[in-house]
Amino acid sequence: FLPNKNDIYNFKRKIRLAKKDKILCAKYRKGHFEGVLEVMDRLLNIVKPNNLFLGQKDYQQQYLINKYLKKKHRFRLFVCKTIRNKYLALSSRNFNLSKELLSKANYIAKDLFKIKKRYRLKRFRSSNSITFLKNLLNKKYQIKIEYLEFRNPKNLKITDYRNKFRLFIAYHINGVRLIDNI
């Protein structure tokens, strides 16, 4: 399938995210998801798939596509498991990192798995623990964290830890922005 540029990028109307959906990456990448939703809307109009396979690594993206486009298009969403190299989620952005920085990113991901496990076991939970964790990771790895948040995977609201939750992160390592959710 090779659509021409105008089939996909000829924007006539604008999908707007609700204020409550301007969280995580949408908070820091203004207009990004509106563009993703417009392109996906056009693609779904052309292809009309029965099934849609999206990666769990871009959790917010698959969540928003399901939320905003599922009613308009009839498709069954399959969320595909994140593929990891040890702990680090595979991403095309990883190619922008040196071998040393890839190793550092892998250690960061390993720490995130440990952090989530501690929260699952009800350790370190407090109102200021997230700030503490962000500062700790920033200093330990010399990275700049945009967000580090525990959220409910069903609605992306801040979690109360009673049900399942995911740890979401976006950070910059040597100028490369990486995201993950565990």
KOLTOR-967004 format. One record per atom (N, C-alpha, C): x, y, z. Coordinates in steps of 0.001 Angstrom, whole numbers, padded with zeros to 6 digits, always signed. Atoms other than C-alpha are relative to their C-alpha. Layout:
XYZ/...
***
This chain:
+000847-001175+000000/+000000+000000+000000/+000894+001240+000000/-000812-001203+000121/+001627+003232-001164/-000886+001198-000331/+000844-001172+000267/-000716+006193-000756/+000869+001181-000401/-000781-001197+000286/+000334+009513-002182/-000090+000935+001209/-000123-000908-001148/+001233+012333+000191/-001332+000665+000359/+001262-000702-000258/-002131+014138-000193/-001070-000913+000595/+000976+000929-000576/-004107+010992+000687/+000096-000040+001531/-000228+000136-001435/-002593+010987+004158/+000181+001345+000691/-000368-001231-000684/-001331+014498+004914/-000781+001230-000444/+000829-001130+000424/-004038+016695+003370/-001011+000297+001115/+000814-000250-001180/-005460+018084+006627/-001082+001034-000279/+001124-000915+000174/-008917+019624+006321/-000687+000275+001325/+000622-000206-001310/-010282+019115+009816/+001012-000354+001070/-000951+000187-001078/-008622+018921+013166/-000640-000782+001139/+000411+000728-001201/-009046+016319+015883/+000671+000687+001182/-000531-000672-001195/-008607+017969+019262/-000065-000960+001194/-000012+000810-001214/-007575+016144+022391/-000758+000742+001100/+000637-000563-001189/-009704+016690+025464/+001098+000418+000980/-000973-000501-000966/-007908+018597+028205/+000531-001117+000895/-000416+001084-000893/-007840+015480+030388/+000951-000984-000675/-000904+000884+000737/-005905+013641+027630/+001348+000652-000296/-001269-000704+000237/-003124+016242+027483/+000942-000245+001176/-000856+000478-001073/-000940+014266+029844/+001169-000736-000621/-001153+000774+000449/+002329+012347+029593/+000617+000654-001240/-000632-000561+001202/+003741+012833+026064/-000813+001145-000604/+000842-001055+000586/+000784+014971+024944/+000233+001345+000688/-000288-001232-000735/+001710+017522+027599/+001283+000656-000520/-001308-000503+000410/+005263+017866+026264/+000162+000107-001516/-000105-000020+001464/+004700+017304+022526/-001318+000528-000558/+001263-000639+000383/+001923+019751+021745/-000309-000234-001479/+000456+000240+001362/-000062+018791+018642/+000415-001338-000581/-000493+001274+000538/+001767+015486+018171/-001114-001029-000169/+001026+001041+000072/-001118+013187+018997/-001182+000406-000864/+001048-000447+000926/-003634+015329+017125/+000398-000380-001418/-000508+000391+001313/-001455+014768+014055/-000030-001502-000207/+000041+001466+000081/-001119+011051+014766/-001436-000468-000240/+001403+000403+000138/-004899+010741+015136/-000548+000359-001379/+000443-000394+001348/-005510+012646+011864/+000529-000974-001045/-000608+000932+000957/-003085+010422+009950/-000627-001390+000132/+000618+001320-000210/-004506+007253+011523/-001451-000015-000480/+001376-000093+000470/-008047+008439+010761/-000040-000173-001523/-000045+000120+001460/-007165+008838+007079/+000386-001411-000431/-000452+001347+000333/-005318+005535+006980/-001117-001018+000214/+001098+000927-000282/-008232+003700+008588/-001145+000182-000999/+001021-000244+001029/-010637+005354+006101/+000352-000691-001316/-000447+000580+001267/-008562+004084+003182/+000069-001521+000086/-000278+001443-000112/-007569+000616+004411/-001190-000787+000540/+001135+000651-000652/-010641-000242+006519/+000367-001385+000560/-000436+001297-000532/-008865-002954+008509/-000991-000578+001003/+000772+000676-001041/-010645-005514+010631/+000791-000018+001306/-000886+000093-001152/-007654-005720+012966/+001063+001081-000087/-001035-001017-000089/-005191-003086+014113/+000984-000446+001075/-001047+000443-000916/-001887-004049+015742/+000887+001197+000344/-000796-001133-000456/-000148-001381+017819/+000874-000438+001170/-000952+000371-001042/+002840-001597+020123/-000333+000582+001353/+000241-000423-001381/+002536-001373+023887/+001024+001045+000449/-001018-000978-000377/+005739+000710+024051/-000559+001416-000106/+000659-001294+000170/+003789+003691+022705/-001421-000100+000569/+001255+000304-000667/+001042+003028+025229/-001025+001121-000140/+000932-001129+000087/-000477+006500+025205/-000545+000128-001427/+000442-000098+001387/-000616+006492+021411/-001074-001038-000313/+001016+001029+000283/-002485+003178+021196/-001266+000262+000814/+001161-000347-000828/-004751+004313+024051/-000854+001067-000697/+000733-001097+000644/-005685+007530+022207/-000621-000428-001326/+000570+000507+001259/-006185+005787+018855/-001252-000805+000301/+001159+000794-000389/-008520+003341+020535/-001138+000896+000496/+001015-000881-000585/-010348+006119+022420/-000662+000900-001043/+000534-001005+000920/-010755+008617+019580/-000473-000573-001341/+000331+000500+001338/-011038+006410+016493/-000816-001287-000007/+000717+001284-000068/-012663+003168+017671/-001488+000153-000334/+001437-000207+000261/-016186+004620+017498/-000264+000276-001474/+000170-000375+001398/-015704+005971+013990/+000349-001148-000958/-000475+001101+000843/-013911+002920+012553/-000202-001311+000741/+000208+001312-000614/-014701-000689+013191/+001267-000835-000175/-001190+000830+000018/-011504-002504+014079/+000172-000643+001369/-000333+000673-001254/-010311-004911+016707/+001460+000339+000297/-001346-000428-000362/-007263-003541+018518/+000756-001113+000709/-000912+000938-000639/-004405-005876+019356/+001212+000798+000463/-001155-000697-000549/-001791-004382+021658/+001140-001002+000099/-001137+000918+000074/+001549-006036+020943/+001021+000328+001086/-000953-000119-001093/+004027-006626+023729/+001253+000751-000458/-001236-000727+000275/+007069-004364+023907/+001161-000976-000122/-001186+000829+000194/+010189-006011+022547/+001168+000724+000660/-001085-000598-000779/+013177-005419+024795/+001324-000713-000252/-001350+000532+000014/+016918-005884+024642/+000422-000026+001465/-000121+000149-001447/+017360-007179+028182/-001136+000788+000642/+001033-000815-000641/+015444-004335+029863/-000481+001137-000889/+000283-001173+000821/+015541-001527+027303/-000974-000321-001128/+000961+000153+001099/+012563-001172+024955/+000693+000334-001315/-000586-000272+001308/+013636-001403+021319/-000741+001164-000641/+000542-001195+000628/+013121+001830+019432/+000968+000462-001075/-000886-000545+001036/+014445+003443+016270/+000883+001107+000585/-000814-001055-000636/+015694+006245+018546/+001257-000555+000650/-001185+000614-000598/+018144+003796+020107/+001204+000085-000943/-001092-000105+000968/+020186+004079+016879/+000757+001320+000153/-000648-001290-000223/+020987+007660+017926/+000893-000002+001237/-000793+000102-001226/+022776+006416+021051/+001268-000816-000253/-001241+000770+000060/+026368+005257+021372/-000183-001297+000780/+000050+001265-000737/+027086+001804+022753/-000037+000259+001510/-000043-000358-001422/+027884+003409+026122/-001349+000535+000479/+001296-000559-000390/+024605+005355+026192/-001106-001051-000065/+000966+001115+000040/+022636+002251+025158/+000092-000815+001283/-000200+000742-001246/+024149+000467+028138/-000605+000771+001170/+000568-000834-001062/+023174+003390+030393/-001525-000059-000043/+001460+000064+000148/+019610+003368+029003/-000532-001344+000473/+000408+001326-000461/+019424-000363+029707/-000011-000055+001533/-000033-000054-001467/+020433+000245+033350/-001157+000828+000547/+001149-000810-000415/+017780+002964+033614/-001262-000854-000036/+001182+000863+000128/+015141+000514+032338/-000009-001068+001094/-000086+001007-001065/+016379-002121+034792/-000425+000599+001335/+000411-000680-001233/+015998+000389+037641/-001506+000249+000025/+001448-000238+000059/+012462+001196+036453/-000781-001263+000355/+000651+001257-000368/+011493-002483+036713/+000084-000220+001510/-000157+000139-001456/+012891-002527+040272/-000935+000957+000744/+000862-000999-000632/+011016+000661+041164/-001450-000453-000028/+001396+000438+000091/+007714-000705+039890/-000263-001167+000957/+000163+001146-000907/+008244-003927+041822/-000136+000474+001448/+000076-000530-001369/+008843-001941+045030/-001353+000656+000256/+001313-000631-000170/+005659+000054+044463/-001098-001053+000074/+000985+001072-000044/+003712-003125+043796/-000020-000641+001373/-000114+000577-001338/+004963-004402+047140/-000261+001033+001098/+000396-001077-000918/+003781-001133+048752/+001176+000630+000733/-001150-000675-000585/+007274+000139+049458/+000190+001351-000684/-000379-001316+000524/+008337+003759+048976/-001166+000838-000479/+001140-000804+000435/+004819+005046+048363/-000208+001165+000947/+000334-001199-000754/+004381+008595+049526/-000199+001132-001001/+000313-001101+000902/+003348+011926+048090/+001256+000588-000648/-001209-000572+000572/+006951+013009+047557/+000955-001048-000568/-000906+001046+000459/+008428+009662+046516/+000289+000091-001498/-000227-000140+001442/+007976+010338+042781/+001053+001082-000245/-000989-001064+000140/+009914+013598+043085/+001379-000510+000414/-001255+000589-000464/+012591+011756+045039/+000581-000921-001075/-000467+000933+001024/+012805+009032+042362/+000512+000730-001241/-000444-000785+001157/+013028+011578+039534/+001371+000622+000261/-001285-000620-000341/+015833+013426+041296/+001114-001031+000077/-000985+001069-000117/+017632+010176+042063/+000466-000480-001381/-000346+000469+001349/+017485+008952+038441/+000716+001080-000808/-000667-001111+000698/+018413+012385+037058/+001473+000096+000397/-001369-000128-000489/+021524+012539+039247/+000834-001242-000320/-000741+001253+000195/+022527+008882+038957/+000440-000173-001453/-000279+000265+001411/+022369+008803+035145/+000265+001255-000838/-000157-001265+000729/+022750+012506+034189/-000959+000069-001189/+001058-000085+001000/+019462+012495+032304/-000956+001105+000409/+001027-000995-000307/+016604+014952+032111/-001354-000693-000166/+001297+000673+000030/+013262+013361+033007/-001099+001027-000239/+001183-000839+000244/+010162+014987+031505/-001106-000395+000952/+001010+000493-000932/+007793+012810+033462/+000348-001406+000451/-000087+001332-000596/+007813+009766+035698/-001274-000124+000813/+001321+000052-000626/+004284+008761+036664/-000544-001425+000019/+000749+001251-000083/+002298+005766+037846/-001429+000302-000412/+001355-000259+000491/-001008+005561+035977/-000755-001310-000198/+000902+001116+000252/-003993+003265+035607/+000005-000277-001505/-000076+000285+001436/-003646+001484+032230/-001345+000077-000728/+001320-000024+000657/-007407+001483+031577/-000436+001404-000411/+000475-001359+000287/-007948+005264+031697/+001106+001058+000079/-001186-000858-000128/-004443+006754+032184/-000113+001062+001092/+000067-000896-001153/-005518+008486+035392/+001114-000370+000969/-000995+000277-001043/-002984+008834+038202/-000558-001134+000858/+000469+001205-000692/-003177+005535+040052/-000193+000207+001498/+000153+000064-001450/-004403+004867+043544/+000675-001271+000525/-000747+001225-000310/-002330+001628+043487/-000888-001167+000445/+000881+001105-000400/-005418-000492+044295/-000130-001032-001108/+000123+000886+001156/-005613-001931+040800/+001330-000039-000732/-001211+000039+000811/-003083-002597+038085/+000451+001420-000311/-000536-001304+000373/-000799+000288+037268/+001256-000194-000836/-001197-000009+000823/+001998+001147+034864/+000845+001199+000389/-000939-001085-000226/+005071+003278+035335/+000366+000571-001365/-000263-000685+001264/+005428+005819+032510/+001170+000957+000183/-001143-000906-000058/+008628+007723+031758/+000320+000543-001388/-000621-000610+001181/+010014+010113+029164/+001218+000734+000522/-001222-000668-000432/+013591+011283+029479/+000918+000241-001191/-000997-000330+001012/+016419+012779+027477/+001351-000512+000477/-001341+000486-000282/+019758+011035+027365/+000874+000467-001155/-000882-000589+001019/+022428+012992+025504/-000793+000578-001186/+000802-000651+001028/+019710+014879+023595/-000992-000895-000713/+000930+000945+000625/+017757+011762+022577/-001140-000262+000981/+001171+000202-000855/+014209+011496+023939/-000456-001450-000095/+000478+001377-000070/+013223+007999+025069/-001226-000072+000881/+001186+000240-000815/+009890+006790+026406/-000089-001468+000315/+000250+001392-000345/+008849+003629+028146/-001167-000042+000976/+001005+000258-001026/+006117+002157+030288/+000147-001443+000402/-000268+001328-000560/+006434-000827+032552/-001150-000380+000910/
***
